[in-house]
């Protein structure tokens, strides 16, 4: 009894004073997680209509996208090996380097030739357009195996330089290394992106070989995003403060002068290149014509060969194409929509077969066993006699 009394007193002595604040949350539906909720019961009557609706929505969208993309007409010529495979006169381009999709069928294969003079090598491309192509026409260059999405590459620039500020060499961002300075002068623009600028020169005209006076003119104005054009400003550097990137030596053999410092605010090819791609195979817009129809005929164009793709095991291609509401000729999105619709239809058929072969009523307690187990657990245990 003494022990019990002591224990009781000790417990009472440890009681929390009534004045102490409790951390217990208020007894409300929100704080105690008792809010009303709706949890749908998945039954054949609810799942099957849902699958039918999904299929009915995704299938037409997928078919529409594929039809739209299939109307895109394009020509792709991989000219990576033009310097080594082409001769001084036109020869047919090997079929593995050519891809095209026109409404009509060309009567002749695309051809190429190469010409070198005064240290400049040009690849001449000749191809047939078998039918009139209404506006708009876009010219892209395509690179493969070029990883613009590398983490060190994508950040290798100084935005202040591109906005026109004359940033001191010591103040340039460290991401520009190792192309930050040269001989104590700032590299403008600094970094890996600008240094690796695609510098093949693509002609801005398609010459009709059957009528020399009928050429299709293109423009390289308006090829960059409007948001990018607003970002770039004319530099405040003077020629004595800066040097061009190493890979620009052909364009600026004697470095910068006060007359040839590039104005990045109007240099849209650079603006397009500086917007890095997310995948190693990408297209960059080079020129366009959004006003005229490209008439049926055989056309010739030139590309000045400067960009070495062999060093990174890649390729470069000349792309002539129209566009659709989702861009160029790419069936991927439409196929994805059709796959989703197909999966919905497949599961719908499986559920119907399951419902026909092995039907089950909702609320059928014959499939529940826990009630029997509870009854068995309440039975008195059998006693053993010795």
ZAMARGU-4260 file (C-alpha; in steps of 0.2 Angstrom, whole numbers, plus 5000, padded with zeros to 4 digits):
<rodrens>
0) 5000/5000/5000 | 5014/5011/5004 | 5022/5008/4987 | 5006/5011/4978 | 5004/5028/4987
5) 5022/5033/4983 | 5019/5029/4965 | 5003/5039/4964 | 5011/5054/4972 | 5026/5053/4960
10) 5014/5052/4945 | 5004/5067/4952 | 5021/5077/4954 | 5025/5074/4936 | 5008/5081/4929
15) 5010/5095/4917 | 5004/5112/4924 | 4987/5117/4918 | 4995/5134/4913 | 5006/5126/4900
20) 5001/5128/4882 | 4996/5113/4872 | 5003/5110/4854 | 4988/5099/4850 | 4980/5106/4834
25) 4963/5113/4834 | 4949/5100/4832 | 4943/5106/4815 | 4940/5096/4799 | 4955/5105/4790
30) 4968/5103/4804 | 4962/5085/4808 | 4961/5080/4790 | 4943/5076/4790 | 4938/5086/4775
35) 4925/5078/4763 | 4933/5069/4748 | 4927/5060/4733 | 4935/5044/4729 | 4929/5036/4713
40) 4925/5018/4712 | 4933/5011/4697 | 4921/4999/4689 | 4919/4993/4671 | 4904/5005/4669
45) 4915/5020/4673 | 4932/5014/4666 | 4926/5009/4649 | 4918/5026/4644 | 4933/5035/4650
50) 4944/5024/4639 | 4932/5027/4624 | 4933/5046/4627 | 4952/5046/4627 | 4953/5035/4611
55) 4940/5047/4603 | 4950/5062/4607 | 4968/5056/4604 | 4965/5046/4588 | 4958/5061/4578
60) 4971/5073/4584 | 4985/5060/4580 | 4978/5057/4562 | 4976/5076/4559 | 4994/5079/4565
65) 5001/5065/4553 | 4990/5072/4538 | 4996/5090/4542 | 5015/5085/4543 | 5013/5074/4528
70) 5009/5089/4518 | 5026/5097/4522 | 5037/5096/4507 | 5056/5096/4510 | 5073/5091/4503
75) 5088/5086/4513 | 5106/5085/4506 | 5120/5079/4517 | 5135/5089/4510 | 5148/5084/4523
80) 5158/5074/4510 | 5155/5086/4496 | 5174/5091/4496 | 5180/5073/4494 | 5166/5065/4484
85) 5161/5078/4472 | 5171/5083/4456 | 5173/5098/4445 | 5157/5094/4436 | 5140/5089/4441
90) 5138/5071/4446 | 5123/5063/4455 | 5124/5063/4474 | 5124/5046/4482 | 5106/5042/4487
95) 5111/5039/4505 | 5115/5058/4507 | 5098/5063/4500 | 5080/5063/4507 | 5065/5072/4499
100) 5047/5073/4500 | 5037/5082/4486 | 5020/5081/4480 | 5027/5076/4463 | 5042/5065/4459
105) 5058/5072/4453 | 5064/5066/4436 | 5082/5068/4440 | 5092/5065/4456 | 5101/5079/4465
110) 5118/5083/4459 | 5134/5092/4466 | 5151/5098/4461 | 5165/5107/4470 | 5176/5121/4466
115) 5191/5129/4474 | 5198/5146/4470 | 5208/5159/4480 | 5207/5148/4496 | 5188/5147/4495
120) 5180/5130/4493 | 5162/5130/4487 | 5150/5115/4485 | 5137/5118/4471 | 5120/5109/4474
125) 5108/5106/4460 | 5091/5099/4462 | 5074/5098/4454 | 5058/5105/4462 | 5044/5094/4453
130) 5029/5105/4458 | 5026/5123/4463 | 5028/5126/4482 | 5018/5139/4489 | 5025/5151/4503
135) 5033/5150/4515 | 5050/5142/4511 | 5063/5139/4524 | 5082/5135/4522 | 5090/5126/4537
140) 5106/5118/4541 | 5106/5102/4551 | 5121/5096/4562 | 5122/5079/4570 | 5133/5073/4584
145) 5135/5091/4591 | 5131/5092/4609 | 5126/5110/4612 | 5118/5104/4628 | 5134/5101/4637
150) 5133/5109/4654 | 5150/5119/4651 | 5145/5124/4634 | 5128/5131/4637 | 5134/5143/4650
155) 5150/5148/4641 | 5146/5166/4637 | 5145/5183/4645 | 5127/5191/4643 | 5134/5208/4648
160) 5145/5207/4632 | 5130/5203/4621 | 5120/5217/4629 | 5134/5229/4623 | 5143/5232/4639
165) 5162/5234/4637 | 5166/5222/4651 | 5184/5222/4657 | 5195/5206/4655 | 5196/5203/4674
170) 5177/5205/4676 | 5172/5192/4662 | 5162/5177/4669 | 5173/5162/4673 | 5162/5151/4662
175) 5170/5159/4647 | 5187/5151/4651 | 5197/5145/4642 | 5191/5158/4628 | 5190/5173/4640
180) 5205/5183/4635 | 5220/5183/4623 | 5236/5193/4624 | 5228/5203/4638 | 5213/5208/4628
185) 5195/5202/4630 | 5189/5189/4617 | 5173/5196/4610 | 5161/5187/4611 | 5169/5176/4624
190) 5166/5158/4627 | 5164/5141/4618 | 5147/5145/4609 | 5153/5160/4599 | 5169/5152/4595
195) 5160/5137/4587 | 5149/5147/4577 | 5143/5138/4561 | 5152/5147/4547 | 5147/5138/4531
200) 5140/5152/4520 | 5124/5147/4512 | 5118/5157/4496 | 5103/5167/4498 | 5097/5164/4481
205) 5091/5148/4471 | 5095/5150/4453 | 5084/5143/4440 | 5095/5134/4428 | 5082/5134/4414
210) 5080/5153/4416 | 5094/5163/4423 | 5084/5178/4425 | 5072/5168/4436 | 5080/5166/4453
215) 5071/5163/4470 | 5078/5176/4483 | 5079/5172/4501 | 5083/5183/4516 | 5092/5180/4532
220) 5083/5194/4541 | 5070/5189/4554 | 5077/5172/4556 | 5080/5174/4575 | 5068/5175/4589
225) 5061/5193/4592 | 5066/5190/4611 | 5084/5187/4606 | 5085/5202/4594 | 5080/5213/4609
230) 5093/5205/4620 | 5108/5209/4609 | 5115/5227/4608 | 5129/5235/4598 | 5145/5234/4608
235) 5154/5249/4617 | 5171/5241/4615 | 5184/5249/4604 | 5196/5238/4593 | 5211/5240/4604
240) 5201/5232/4619 | 5196/5216/4610 | 5201/5201/4599 | 5190/5189/4589 | 5188/5171/4595
245) 5201/5159/4588 | 5189/5151/4576 | 5185/5167/4568 | 5202/5170/4561 | 5197/5167/4543
250) 5183/5180/4544 | 5195/5192/4554 | 5213/5188/4548 | 5220/5204/4555 | 5209/5205/4570
255) 5196/5219/4574 | 5197/5236/4568 | 5185/5251/4572 | 5177/5247/4555 | 5174/5228/4556
260) 5169/5225/4574 | 5153/5214/4572 | 5136/5222/4577 | 5128/5207/4586 | 5112/5217/4587
265) 5109/5214/4568 | 5119/5198/4566 | 5105/5186/4566 | 5115/5171/4561 | 5125/5173/4578
270) 5109/5175/4588 | 5102/5159/4580 | 5117/5150/4585 | 5118/5156/4602 | 5101/5149/4606
275) 5108/5132/4610 | 5099/5115/4605 | 5094/5102/4618 | 5098/5087/4607 | 5114/5082/4597
280) 5104/5082/4581 | 5097/5099/4577 | 5091/5112/4564 | 5095/5130/4563 | 5086/5142/4552
285) 5098/5150/4539 | 5086/5159/4527 | 5068/5161/4522 | 5055/5167/4509 | 5038/5170/4516
290) 5031/5180/4501 | 5034/5170/4485 | 5030/5154/4478 | 5044/5142/4473 | 5040/5137/4455
295) 5043/5121/4447 | 5060/5119/4440 | 5078/5114/4442 | 5088/5125/4454 | 5106/5128/4459
300) 5113/5135/4475 | 5130/5136/4483 | 5137/5133/4501 | 5155/5139/4505 | 5163/5125/4515
305) 5171/5131/4531 | 5164/5121/4545 | 5173/5105/4549 | 5161/5092/4556 | 5173/5077/4554
310) 5183/5082/4570 | 5168/5078/4581 | 5161/5064/4570 | 5146/5073/4564 | 5137/5078/4548
315) 5130/5094/4540 | 5115/5095/4529 | 5106/5108/4518 | 5087/5108/4521 | 5074/5116/4510
320) 5057/5114/4518 | 5040/5121/4521 | 5032/5121/4538 | 5016/5115/4547 | 5007/5121/4563
325) 5019/5110/4573 | 5035/5114/4563 | 5044/5104/4550 | 5041/5086/4544 | 5041/5076/4560
330) 5028/5062/4563 | 5033/5059/4581 | 5019/5069/4589 | 5006/5062/4579 | 5012/5044/4582
335) 5012/5047/4600 | 4994/5052/4600 | 4989/5037/4590 | 4999/5026/4602 | 4989/5033/4617
340) 4973/5030/4608 | 4978/5012/4603 | 4982/5009/4621 | 4965/5015/4627 | 4956/5004/4614
345) 4967/4989/4619 | 4963/4991/4637 | 4945/4994/4633 | 4944/4978/4623 | 4953/4968/4637
350) 4940/4975/4650 | 4925/4970/4639 | 4932/4952/4637 | 4935/4951/4655 | 4918/4957/4659
355) 4910/4944/4647 | 4920/4929/4653 | 4922/4932/4671 | 4908/4945/4677 | 4908/4951/4694
360) 4894/4961/4703 | 4899/4976/4712 | 4898/4973/4731 | 4899/4954/4729 | 4905/4948/4746
365) 4909/4931/4741 | 4927/4938/4736 | 4929/4945/4754 | 4938/4933/4766 | 4942/4944/4781
370) 4925/4942/4789 | 4927/4923/4790 | 4944/4925/4797 | 4937/4936/4811 | 4924/4924/4815
375) 4937/4910/4816 | 4948/4921/4828 | 4933/4923/4840 | 4930/4904/4842 | 4936/4898/4859
380) 4953/4889/4859 | 4952/4870/4861 | 4959/4865/4878 | 4970/4850/4880 | 4970/4838/4895
385) 4984/4830/4902
</rodrens>
